[in-house]
Amino acid sequence: MNDELRAVVNARLKTKGMSRADLARATGKHPNAISRALNGGKDSGSPPPVWAAMLEALDLRLTAEVLPGEGEQ
């Protein structure tokens, strides 16, 4: 996962008044897994189930869009 996604998740936590520990409880994931995913670094986003659970708990979804000038014909 990238820094932009981490920033969105952290902002959503703040908006919802949730801590990382709250997110861990809401997702059923170990708090260390949440911290690793949100801190970045080696293997920070490798377990997709962690990200899926976090996004679901925060009512978020990933979307992709074509950037202007990219992929247009």
N, C-alpha and C positions, 0 to 999 in steps of 0.2 A: 504494500500500500504506500501511497505517496504522502508527502507532507501536507498537501492540500486536503486530502481526505482526513488525515489526522486532525487538522485544524477544524474541519467541519464537525467532526465527532466531539472534539473538546468543546466547541462553542455550543453544541446541542446539549451536552452534559450541563454546562453552566446555565443555559436557558431553562432546562428542566429541574435545576437545583439538585442535580445528582453528582455524587462522587464516583470515582473509579470503583470503589468498593461496592457502591450501590449498583453500578453497571455489572459488576461481577455477579452479584446476587441475582440481578434481573435476567442474566443470560445463563446462569448455572455454570459459569466458567470460573476457573481459579483466578484470584486477583492478580497473580503474577503474569498470567497469560494476557490479561487486559493491559497491564502496565507495559509488557513487552511490545504488544501491538501498537500502543499509543506513543511509546517512546521512540519508536523507529529503531534503526540499527539492524544488525545481523538477525535474520529470521523473524523480523518484526511482524510481517504480515503473512508468513508462510502457512499458518493454519487457517484456511478459509472458513471453517466452522466458527471460529472465534469472531471473525468479522461479520459473518452472516448473523450470528446471535446478537452482536452489539448493534448492528444497524436495525434489526427487527425490534429490539428493546427500545430504541430511540425513535421509532417510526420514521426511519430513513431508508432510502433505496439508492442504489448506484445507477446512474444513467450515463450514457455516452452520446456525444453529439459530434458531428463533423465540424471542425473549425473552418471559418471562412477561408476559402482558397484551397482547402485540403479536400481531396477526393471529389471535387466537382469536375464535371465534364462538359 
